[in-house]
Amino acid sequence: MEKIQMVDLKGQYQRIKTEIDQAIQQVIDQAAFINGAAVQEFNTALSSYHQGAYVQSCGNGTDALQIALMALDLEPGSEIITPAFTYFATVEVVLLLGLKPVFVDVDPHTFNLDPALIEAAITPKTKAIVPVHLFGQCADMEPILAIAKKYDLKVIEDNAQSIGGSITYTDGSTQQAGLMGDISCLSFFPSKNLGCYGDGGAVVIKDEALYKRIKAIANHGQFQKYRHEMTGINSRLDTIQAAILSVKLQHLPQYNQARQAVAKAYDDGFKQNPNIHTPFKAPGTVHVYHQYTLTLAGHIDRDQLKTALADKGIPSMVYYPIPCHQQKALTSKHPQQQSFPVAEQLSRTVLSLPIHTEMQAGQIAYIVEQVNQLTQ
Ligand SMILES: *Cc1c(COP(=O)(O)O)cnc(C)c1O
């Protein structure tokens, strides 16, 4: 059995080496390293993937979130609702722009923003909600969008982890991750479901005027060259990364299917184990398993389990060990933080197992066996 890894980017590359090498070589041959043809080609392909929505690619997923928030042109101190349990980048950009993150607790099963708790967090200063589609599963967007409509709030989807996921609304319609809110943000960090070989990100926008604004913000606030109409930033998708992403986007459906097959094998393998809860899949959702995250029963010592697994050659990760509201970046300035019991509980009990496109049946069986043995 090959060494087990959290992700196997090398193995994935080997299978598409010819296509990737050709794409990279072409960029080098053309020597159009900044905004080369491959960038526009990828934007177009990503737009098609999003039913023709506008796409502005950029330097990384954090920039995508920052650009999206900047486009809303909010007064300093405006309040942005975010989940208490997410990767900190979602919150960091809010702070960076002089806005105020207002946390809402998450659902203990889906790990996503709990719509039932949002209204209580809304004040006259609230301007936007940033739901995160965590670990590959869409947030419960239908009630979130209804609340946004009622209070006239913008919705920015943090879709860094769930490209290819979807959810079903009560009218039976299937809704694609990234196309439900006003703006959505993607990260192409190498380990993401669609990852490049460095940094990359994109903003997906349905409204044309908003798209034009976003395009200008990502390009020093210019609508036209050397006319800076507002303060923007410099955030570009590298041409080589764009060429790589165009190749990989074609494989994304298979990649997501491969992840789903691993998740299914884990689900089956852990079914009889009362001490671990496998990821809950909300009815009608297509989960793309960016992570396969267990929640451990209270009596299981997570650190001990993690070490024992490592001793057996099985890596595991804690996403995320500290909820956002308890991060020093916030508590050092505002020590009095509200408590978010579900986020706090999850940060103590979650454990993510290896899941990627190259996992072998033998590796999965071995992990299932070891996890079951160590959690008896
Ligand atoms: C990865 C990630 C980001 C940031 O993306 P980068 O490309 O690393 O800047 C933001 N939000 C979430 C939920 C993420 O997983």
The ligand as an SDF file (V2000), in Angstrom:
LIG
                    3D

 15 15  0  0  0  0  0  0  0  0999 V2000
   -9.2970   28.3940    1.1330 C   0  0  0  0  0  0  0  0  0  0  0  0
  -10.3490   29.2460    1.6840 C   0  0  0  0  0  0  0  0  0  0  0  0
  -10.3180   30.6510    1.5710 C   0  0  0  0  0  0  0  0  0  0  0  0
   -9.1220   31.4100    1.0740 C   0  0  0  0  0  0  0  0  0  0  0  0
   -8.5990   31.0130   -0.1140 O   0  0  0  0  0  0  0  0  0  0  0  0
   -7.0640   31.3360   -0.4790 P   0  0  0  0  0  0  0  0  0  0  0  0
   -7.0070   31.0420   -1.9410 O   0  0  0  0  0  0  0  0  0  0  0  0
   -6.2070   30.4530    0.3470 O   0  0  0  0  0  0  0  0  0  0  0  0
   -6.8340   32.7770   -0.2060 O   0  0  0  0  0  0  0  0  0  0  0  0
  -11.4100   31.3570    2.0180 C   0  0  0  0  0  0  0  0  0  0  0  0
  -12.4720   30.7570    2.5820 N   0  0  0  0  0  0  0  0  0  0  0  0
  -12.5240   29.4240    2.7390 C   0  0  0  0  0  0  0  0  0  0  0  0
  -13.7220   28.8130    3.3660 C   0  0  0  0  0  0  0  0  0  0  0  0
  -11.4600   28.6270    2.3200 C   0  0  0  0  0  0  0  0  0  0  0  0
  -11.5130   27.3040    2.4930 O   0  0  0  0  0  0  0  0  0  0  0  0
  1  2  1  0
  2  3  1  0
  2 14  2  0
  3  4  1  0
  3 10  2  0
  4  5  1  0
  5  6  1  0
  6  7  2  0
  6  8  1  0
  6  9  1  0
 10 11  1  0
 11 12  2  0
 12 13  1  0
 12 14  1  0
 14 15  1  0
M  END
$$$$
